[in-house]
Amino acid sequence: MKIGTKARWKRAFTLVEMLVVIGILSALAIRVFISTKPTKRLTDAKTAVVNTNLGSIKKAVNMGLLETPSAFSSGTCAAGALPSVPTVMKSSGGYDIAPCLAKYFTKMPYNPNAGFYTSNSNYDTGYTIAYDPVTYTLSINPVQYFYTSQFGTVGCASNGQFTGPNGVAVSRSIGSIYVADNCHQLQGFNSSLVALFNKIGATPGGTTGTGTGQFNAPHGIAIAANGDVYVADTQNHRVQYFTSAGVYKGKFGTGTPGNTSTTLNTPFDVAVSPVNGNIYVGDSANNRVLIFNPVTPTGTFVNAFSVGSFIYGLTVAANGDVYIPDPTAHRVKVFTAASNYLSVTQFPTAGDPAGGTELVYDIEIAPNGDIYVTDDSSNRVEVFNSAKVYQTSFGSTGSGNGQFNGLEYISVGSDGKIYVSDYTNNRIQVFTP
């Protein structure tokens, strides 16, 4: 039987109504699905993220900042759904990838300093991902270094007072912190900043001395695996070392400037090899590094190699390579252990900032492989990843929190906290990535 025009329109309208109802029910089902999916700490994950953030998701996956979706179950977040474009759920002209975010962001604590949820820092890339629950936006940012605390008041008389702190080092085994300053003294603190011993140095504080346990302008500090503390006694042309409790154990160098296997000339820094425990001394005025085995109180000479420039700071990597900033040449030299330190490579530092001049001073390699270089002239810390690629900098000139006025030495604890000597501000500042 032939259906009239009116009947045909009525049937078509009925089909449209049915499709609309089905669409509404589907949308409701999807919203229920989203709201009942576990979102872990990302409480706003059910909110749509517009298409502009899809590129950030893809970029974050490719950079290794997000977990791979290989373990995802079938459905919206099935393997292959990201970083390819999700095709199931669309909203606001883009893609509602909230359920995928809820699975991707497995570690997204709220960061009160930043004001949004942030992932753990990815030290291989130098970037983090952040989700703002107010604007529902996702961003990829350089790793931020947040000022945490500071300690030290100006003076020389009491424990906890500094005048021109130079060297700072933190023990990665027990968390104790050691500081050398222009009071010509060494101080030690536990992780709660309680003094481990009375100041070591000449009495009264602020005067130099050449005797055992006395200093003249001490600078760099290094801590051995057994807790021994090595101090570059710069103007006494020697390195002194002590137990973790501050008891004198011995020295390298005679105290008279020289250029032999047993004499030093103005050593600025000292480092301990994580490979064999040997002691590396930056014999600064001789533009060389001397290596000692600390088997005797005066050490056994092992080797020496020329670096071709003045040495303010140095560090030894996990493979035995020695990293030394070249102060005014905008680079860090790397002397390879495999070549017995005869072969040298280099990587560029950040260079002169706008309106300033770079003077790279000290260097530290964090437990995760990140590399930190202090720029004494521009009052900043430059950050490089384990591939020696520059990532970011933090710090500026001033006396406020997170600012420096003549920063010199740097040390990183096993927990990733960064300790920086702020020379003219007479304090040690602490940062957390």
Secondary structure, 3 states (H helix, E strand, C coil): CCCCHHHHHHHHHHHHHHHHHHHHHHHHHHHHHHHHCCCCCCCCCCCCCCHHHHHHHHHHHHHCCCCCHHHCCCCCCCCCCCCCCCCCCEECCEECCHHHHHHHCCCCCEECCCCEEECCCECCCCEEEEEECCCCEEEEEECCCEEEEEECEECCCCCCEECCEEEEEECCCCCCEEEEECCCEEEEECCCCCECCCCEECCCCCCCCCCCCCCCCEEEEEECCCCCEEEEEHHHCEEEEECCCCCEEEEECCCCCCCCCCCCCCCCEEEECCCCCCEEEEEHHHCEEEEEECCCCCCEEEEEEECCCCCCCCEECCCCCEEEEECCCCEEEEECHHHCCCCEEEEECCCCCCCCCCCEEEEEECCCCCEEEEECCCCEEEEECCCCCEEEEECCECCCCCCECCEEEEEECCCCCEEEEECCCCEEEEEEC
